[in-house]
Amino acid sequence: MPEILTIDGGHLEAGGQIVRTAIGLSCVTGKPVKIFNIRKGRPVPGLKAQHLKGIEAAAKLCNAQVKGLKIGSQEIEFYPKEISEQKLQIDVGTAGSVTLVLQTLMIPAVVAGKELIFEITGGSHVNWSPTTGYFRHVFCEFIGKMGANVESETLSYGFYPKGGGKIMVIVKPSSLLIPVSLTSRGKHVFTEGWSSASKDLVKNHVAERQMEAAEKVLGEVKKSVKYVPSLSPGSAITLVSFFGNCFLGASSIGERGKGAEKVGQEAASLLKRNLDSGACLDEWMADQILPYLALAKGKSEVSVARVTQHAKTNMSVIERFLDVKFKVKGNRIECNGQPG
């Protein structure tokens, strides 16, 4: 058995991203990992439901043995074997983010060489995580540029606190990822927006007001406005600007005491900030794409809106598992990837 890697979960950003990336890369490389000080940087440290469910799902995917897996645990050990499971159904059991669970699973999935299907129930549109719309229209599009065919569908919407949203993701067979050079956006095509709210908010025209507020910041948006059944009242808006070579997105979530106009304005201002950077990747994708750049066969280079602490943390974890080195030059990130 390979020597176990030891990862300090309290390093740099000290959040759940360390766990997600480390477990995903453990599945890919077959290297067992021990993670301690899990989420040390958070007000309530240790594993939350979406972290635990992500690890459980990854363990099932690759027949791993796990030690210390319980809510609140600040130390786990993960011993992976070969990927064998091809369809996983995961219920987070709360409004824990379905897309954060996917951040663990997608790393091994895109290089598994077989079709994998994930159905995950939980929070589809919740704070501090990508919406399922962002996952589909930004993340999946970038991963597609790297040679991985990923289909995603939001089957139902889940807001805080009850969740109940569901996403289905199909990852088509792929054995390798191709490197990318994304430093020039190309021509702007259009900006698209998806504004949604639970059906009990239709009388207040919440979804329409969110979109109208976004357009006051961004100008005309190709829009989709809808009301959806959900276990809890809630709303969200996701905005994506499409260019010839890239996609930049942002989102905002409604909550009690936060007006619909504020939700729309917030998402639009976040997107505008990233658009104004001139980069090909928004600040969230700058973090999420890093494991895939490292797994690609060859050198990649991307321009990013901002090199966040999240991104720096992710780089440090990835370099522990793979023989790669990230270089940050201003707003550009380079990675040598895997040998051809």
Residue pairs with C-beta under 8 A, 6 or more apart in sequence:
1 32
1 79
2 30
2 31
2 32
4 31
4 32
4 33
4 34
4 77
4 79
5 22
5 26
5 31
5 32
5 33
5 34
5 320
5 321
6 33
6 34
6 36
7 18
7 22
7 33
7 34
7 35
7 36
7 317
7 320
8 36
8 37
9 18
9 19
9 35
9 36
9 37
9 38
9 39
9 40
9 74
10 36
10 37
10 40
10 41
11 18
11 37
11 313
11 316
12 309
12 312
12 313
12 316
13 41
13 309
13 310
13 312
13 313
14 37
14 39
14 40
14 41
14 42
14 313
15 39
15 41
15 42
15 310
15 313
16 39
16 48
16 50
16 51
16 100
17 103
17 287
17 310
17 313
17 314
17 317
18 35
18 38
18 313
18 317
19 35
19 38
19 39
19 47
19 51
19 54
19 55
19 76
19 104
20 51
20 54
20 100
20 103
20 104
21 103
21 107
21 291
21 314
21 317
21 318
22 33
22 35
22 78
22 317
22 320
22 321
23 33
23 54
23 55
23 58
23 78
23 104
24 58
24 103
24 104
24 105
24 106
24 107
24 108
24 291
25 31
25 107
25 291
25 317
25 318
25 321
25 322
26 32
26 33
26 58
26 64
26 78
26 80
26 321
27 58
27 61
27 62
27 64
27 80
27 83
27 107
27 108
28 107
28 108
28 111
28 295
28 321
29 321
29 322
30 80
30 81
30 82
31 80
31 321
32 77
32 78
32 79
32 80
33 77
33 78
34 75
34 76
34 77
34 78
35 75
35 76
35 78
36 74
36 75
37 45
37 74
37 75
38 45
38 46
38 47
38 51
38 73
38 74
38 75
38 76
39 45
39 46
39 47
39 48
39 51
39 74
40 74
45 74
46 71
46 72
46 73
46 74
47 55
47 69
47 70
47 71
47 72
47 73
47 74
47 76
48 71
48 96
49 71
49 92
49 93
49 94
49 96
49 122
50 92
50 94
50 96
50 97
50 98
50 100
50 101
50 122
50 123
51 100
52 69
52 70
52 71
53 90
53 91
53 92
53 93
53 96
53 101
53 122
54 100
54 101
54 103
54 104
54 105
55 66
55 69
55 76
55 78
55 104
56 66
56 69
56 90
57 88
57 90
57 101
57 104
57 105
57 118
57 120
58 64
58 78
58 80
58 104
58 105
58 108
59 65
59 66
59 69
59 78
59 80
60 85
60 88
61 83
61 84
61 85
61 88
61 105
61 108
61 109
61 116
62 80
62 81
62 82
62 83
62 84
62 85
62 108
63 80
63 81
63 82
63 84
63 85
64 78
64 79
64 80
64 81
65 78
65 79
66 76
66 77
66 78
66 79
67 76
67 77
68 75
68 76
68 77
69 76
83 108
83 112
83 114
86 114
86 115
86 116
86 117
87 116
87 117
87 118
87 119
88 105
88 116
88 117
88 118
88 119
89 119
89 120
90 101
90 118
90 119
90 120
90 121
90 122
91 120
91 121
91 122
92 98
92 101
92 120
92 121
92 122
92 123
92 163
93 122
93 163
94 122
94 123
94 161
94 163
95 122
95 123
95 126
95 158
95 159
95 160
95 161
95 162
95 163
95 232
96 122
96 123
96 126
96 163
97 122
97 123
97 126
97 128
97 129
97 130
98 120
98 121
98 122
98 123
98 124
98 132
98 158
98 165
98 166
98 167
99 124
99 129
99 130
99 131
99 132
99 134
99 135
99 167
100 129
100 130
101 120
101 122
102 118
102 120
102 135
102 167
102 169
103 288
105 118
106 143
106 150
106 169
106 171
107 291
107 292
107 295
109 116
109 118
109 171
110 143
110 146
110 148
110 150
110 171
110 174
110 177
110 292
110 295
111 174
111 175
111 176
111 177
111 295
112 171
112 173
112 174
113 173
113 174
113 175
114 173
115 170
115 171
115 172
115 173
116 170
116 171
117 168
117 169
117 170
117 171
118 167
118 168
118 169
118 171
119 155
119 166
119 167
119 168
120 166
120 167
120 169
121 158
121 163
121 164
121 165
121 166
122 158
122 163
122 164
122 165
123 129
123 158
123 159
123 160
123 163
123 165
124 131
124 132
124 154
124 156
124 157
124 158
124 159
124 163
124 165
124 166
124 167
125 131
125 132
125 157
125 158
125 159
125 165
125 196
125 234
125 235
125 236
125 251
125 253
126 158
126 159
126 160
126 163
126 253
127 160
127 253
127 255
130 138
130 139
130 251
130 284
130 288
131 236
131 238
131 251
131 253
132 152
132 154
132 165
132 167
133 154
133 194
133 236
133 238
133 240
133 251
134 238
134 240
134 249
134 250
134 251
134 284
135 152
135 167
136 152
136 153
136 154
137 192
137 238
137 240
137 247
137 249
138 240
138 247
138 248
138 249
138 282
138 284
138 285
139 285
139 288
140 150
140 151
140 152
141 247
142 180
142 246
142 247
142 281
142 285
142 289
143 150
143 292
144 150
145 180
145 182
146 177
146 178
146 179
146 180
146 292
146 296
147 174
147 176
147 177
147 178
148 171
148 172
148 174
148 177
148 292
149 171
149 172
149 174
150 169
150 170
150 171
150 172
151 169
151 170
151 172
152 167
152 168
152 169
152 170
153 167
153 168
153 169
154 165
154 166
154 167
155 166
155 167
155 168
156 164
156 165
156 166
156 228
156 229
156 230
157 165
157 196
157 198
157 228
157 229
157 230
157 234
158 164
158 165
158 166
158 230
158 231
158 232
159 165
159 198
159 230
159 231
159 232
159 233
159 234
159 235
159 236
159 253
159 254
160 232
160 234
160 253
160 255
161 232
162 231
162 232
163 231
163 232
164 230
164 231
164 232
165 230
176 296
176 297
177 292
177 295
177 296
177 297
178 296
178 297
178 298
179 293
179 296
179 297
179 298
179 299
179 300
179 337
180 293
180 296
180 300
180 301
180 302
181 300
181 301
181 302
182 245
182 246
182 280
182 281
182 301
182 302
182 303
183 280
183 301
183 302
183 303
183 332
184 245
184 280
185 243
185 244
185 245
185 246
185 278
185 280
186 243
186 244
186 245
186 246
187 243
187 244
188 241
188 242
188 243
189 242
189 243
189 244
190 222
190 241
190 242
191 218
191 219
191 220
191 221
191 222
191 239
191 240
191 241
191 242
191 271
192 221
192 222
192 223
192 224
192 239
192 240
192 242
193 211
193 214
193 221
193 222
193 223
193 224
193 237
193 238
193 239
193 240
194 223
194 224
194 237
194 238
195 207
195 208
195 210
195 211
195 214
195 223
195 224
195 225
195 226
195 235
195 236
195 237
195 264
196 207
196 225
196 226
196 227
196 228
196 235
196 236
196 237
197 206
197 207
197 210
197 227
197 228
197 234
197 235
197 236
197 254
197 260
198 227
198 228
198 229
198 230
198 232
198 233
198 234
198 235
199 227
199 228
199 229
199 230
200 233
201 207
201 227
201 233
201 235
202 227
204 260
205 260
206 235
206 254
206 260
207 225
207 226
207 227
207 235
207 260
208 225
209 259
209 260
209 261
209 264
210 235
210 237
210 254
210 260
210 261
210 263
210 264
210 267
211 221
211 223
211 225
211 237
211 264
212 261
212 264
213 260
213 261
213 262
213 263
213 264
213 265
213 268
214 221
214 237
214 239
214 264
214 265
214 267
214 268
215 221
215 223
215 268
216 265
216 268
217 265
217 268
217 269
217 272
218 239
218 268
218 271
218 272
221 239
234 253
234 254
234 255
235 253
235 254
235 260
235 263
236 251
236 252
236 253
236 254
236 263
237 251
237 252
237 263
237 264
237 267
238 249
238 250
238 251
238 267
239 249
239 250
239 251
239 267
239 268
239 271
240 247
240 248
240 249
240 271
241 247
241 248
241 249
241 271
241 275
243 280
245 280
246 280
246 281
248 271
248 274
248 275
248 279
248 280
248 281
248 282
248 285
248 305
249 271
249 282
249 284
249 285
250 267
250 268
250 270
250 271
250 274
250 282
250 284
251 267
251 270
252 263
252 264
252 266
252 267
252 270
253 263
254 260
254 263
271 282
273 305
274 282
274 283
274 305
274 306
277 304
277 305
277 306
277 331
278 303
279 286
279 303
279 304
279 305
279 331
280 302
280 303
280 304
281 289
281 302
281 303
281 304
281 305
282 304
282 305
283 304
283 305
283 306
283 308
285 304
286 302
286 304
286 305
286 306
286 307
286 308
286 311
286 333
287 308
287 310
287 311
287 314
289 302
290 311
290 314
290 315
290 318
290 326
290 333
290 335
291 314
291 318
293 300
293 302
293 333
293 335
293 337
294 318
294 322
294 324
294 326
294 335
294 337
294 338
295 322
295 337
295 338
296 335
296 337
296 338
297 337
297 338
297 339
297 340
298 336
298 337
298 338
298 340
299 334
299 335
299 336
299 337
300 334
300 335
300 337
301 332
301 333
301 334
301 335
302 332
302 333
303 331
303 332
304 311
304 331
304 332
304 333
305 331
306 331
307 328
307 331
307 333
311 333
315 326
318 324
318 326
319 325
319 326
322 338
323 338
324 335
324 336
324 337
324 338
325 335
325 336
326 333
326 334
326 335
327 333
327 334
327 335
328 334
